[in-house]
C-alpha cells in the first residue's frame, strides 16, 4: 500500500504546523516565533525535517500554498519544500575539492 512508503508523520510537528497556519490573526512576531520553533525542532530531529519537507513539497506541488496562513507562512512553506531536495543531493565524492 501507499502508506508504507511515507514515513510516519511527526505528531509534535503536526501540532506546531497547525498552530502556525490556523491562527489567521497571529501577529508577525507570533508567526516568526512559530516558524523559529519549527526550524529549531527539525534541526534536532532529522525525521521531522524530512516529514516537514515532504508536507511542504506536497503543498507547493499541489499549487495550494495560498490556502495556508499569511505570506510569511507561505514563504516558510516554500523554503521548507526545498529541504527535501537538499537532502537528496548526492554528496560530492571526497577528494574532489582538494
C-alpha positions, -999 to +999 in steps of 0.1 A: +000+000+000+010+036-004+011+041+034+042+021+039+063+044+017+055+076+036+073+079+070+050+083+099+040+119+104+057+136+134+029+144+159+047+173+176+055+188+141+018+184+132+007+204+163+033+231+156+022+234+120-014+235+129-007+263+153+012+282+126-014+280+099-047+280+119-043+314+136-050+339+108-050+368+133-015+360+146+010+389+147+041+389+127+061+382+159+039+352+167+043+338+132+081+343+133+083+326+167+062+296+154+084+293+123+116+296+145+103+269+168+096+245+139+130+252+124+148+246+158+128+214+162+137+200+128+174+208+133+173+184+163+152+158+145+160+146+110+129+125+106+108+156+114+128+176+089+121+150+062+084+149+072+082+188+070+100+189+037+076+163+022+045+180+035+057+214+022+066+199-011+031+184-015+015+218-007+038+236-032+035+209-058-003+209-054-004+247-061-023+253-028+003+274-009-021+304-009-045+284+013-020+284+042-016+312+067-003+346+055+025+355+032+051+349+059+038+314+064+037+307+027+073+319+023+083+294+050+064+266+033+082+273+000+115+273+018+107+240+036+097+224+004+133+228-008+147+210+023+139+176+007+158+185-025+188+194-004+186+161+015+185+141-017+215+158-034+244+133-037+274+142-017+304+152-038+330+124-037+357+130-011+389+144-026+371+162-055+376+195-038+412+192-029 
